[in-house]
Amino acid sequence: MESVSKPPRALWTVLGAGLVLRLGIAAVSLGSDDIHIWERFAFIVDTGGLLGRYGEIKAYGFPMNHPPGAVGLAVLMRDLAYWSGLPFAFVFKLPIITADLAIALLLGRLAFRDHGRRASLVVASAYTFSPVAILISAYHGNTDCLSVSLAFASAVLLTRGRVGASGFALGAALNIKLIPILILPVLFLQCRNFASMGRFALGFGCALLPFLPFVAAQPMAFYSATLGYDSEPNPWGLNAILLGAHSIPDVRAWVAPAIQSYRAYGTELMLFLVGLLALTGRIRWRWTPIELSGACMGLFLAVAPGFGVQYLIYVLPFMVLGQSRASFGYSILAGAFALIVYSNYWTGTYPLDSRFDAGFPLEAQLVGVMAWVALLAWLWHLARRKTSTAPSFAPKQMPYAD
C-alpha cells in the first residue's frame, strides 16, 4: 500500500521539467504591458514610499490599484534585480513561477491521497504543462498566480478542517490581489458553528493587518484605487459575443442596450450569483469548499464584464483537481487564446515583449468564446452533480470546519 505522506518521486521530475520550461520562457521574455507597469510602480514606491500615496501613483496612465503586499513584493524584486544584475522581468517572475508550481505540487499530493500514484502524476502534469498556466506564470508578468495559490490553499485547508489557517491563507491572498475576496462568503459559510466562524475570521483578520496603515491614512483613496477599480471590458466570453452581435447592422439596435446594461450591472449580477452559491452551499452541503471556491472563480470569469488575460488562471487549479473533460478543454483553449493575444501584440523585439492595444484580434475572440463555453460546461457539471465528492483527507463529519 502506498504511503499517504510520500507522493511518487516522478512527481518531482514533472515539477522539475515544469520549472525548467518556465524559467526558459521567463529568461527570453519581458511579458505583457503589466511587467513594465510593475517596474514603474516599484521605482516610484521605492523612491517615495507608498503610505498616503494611493490615488496619486500612476504608470503609463494606469493607476496603482494593488494591495500593499504585492507592491512590497515588487519593490523587493526590483532591489534584488539591481543587486543581482538580472533583468527585473525575470526576477519579478521567480516568486510567481514558484507559486504556480506549488499549486501543481499541492494538486499532486491531493490526488495521491485520494487516488494513488497514477492520478497524482496525471493531475500534477495536467497543471504543470497546462498552456495557460505556463503563459500566465512565465510570460505575462503579474501576481495572479501567487494570489491563486494562496486562495486554493485556503479552500484546501478548510476542507481539512484547519479553519484559522484557511482564513489566514485567504487574507494573505488578498494582500496580493483582491479578486479572491469572492470566495470569502463561501468559505465563511462552510464553517459549521459560531466558534469555527470566529477562528476563520480571526485568521483572516490577522492576515489583513498590513492593510491598516494604508486604510487609516486615506480610507476613500484606498477604496477607490483598489475595490473601486474596474477592469477593462475586453472582448472575452459574453462580452465578445455581445460585441460580435453589435457588429451586425441588422441587430445592432437590439444589442446596444444589452451591452450597456451588462457593463453597468454585470458586476452586481456576478456578486449576486456568488452570494447565492454561498447560501446554497451552506444549505445543501453538496459540494466541498474546494469545489465551491472554484465555482466562485468560474462565475467571476463567466459573468464579470471586466477581463484581463491573466484572470484565466483563477479557476484552473480547482478545475484540474476534478479531472473533467471540460477542465482539459479549458486549459488548452484558454492557453491558445492567451498565446494568440500575446503573439498578436508582440512588438517584434527580443526579449519577447507584448504591448496590448484596444481589444483582441478576431481569432483570439473566437477561441476565447470556446474556452468560455468549456468553463460554462464545467460549472454546469458541478451544478448538476447530486452527491458530494468529499476527499478522503477531509474530516469524516460534514460540514468541514467543525
Secondary structure, DSSP 8 states (H G I E B T S, - for coil): ---TT---THHHHHHHHHHHHHHHHHHTEEESHHHHHHHHHHHHHHHH-STT-TTT-EETTEE--S-HHHHHHHHHHHHHHHHHT--HHHHHHHHHHHHHHHHHHHHHHHHHHHH-HHHHHHHHHHHHT-HHHHHIIIII-SSHHHHHHHHHHHHHHHHTT-HHHHHHHHHHHHHH-SGGGGGHHHHHHTB-SHHHHHHHHHHHHHHTGGGHHHHHH-HHHHHHHTTT------S-THHHHHHHHHTSTTTHHHHHHHHHHHHHHHHHHHHHHHHHHHHHHHHH--S-HHHHHHHHHHHHHHH-S---GGGGGGGHHHHHHHT-HHHHHHHHHHHHHHHHHHHHTB-S-SSEEB---SS--HHHHHHHHHHHHHHHHHHHHHHH--S----TTS-SSSSSB-
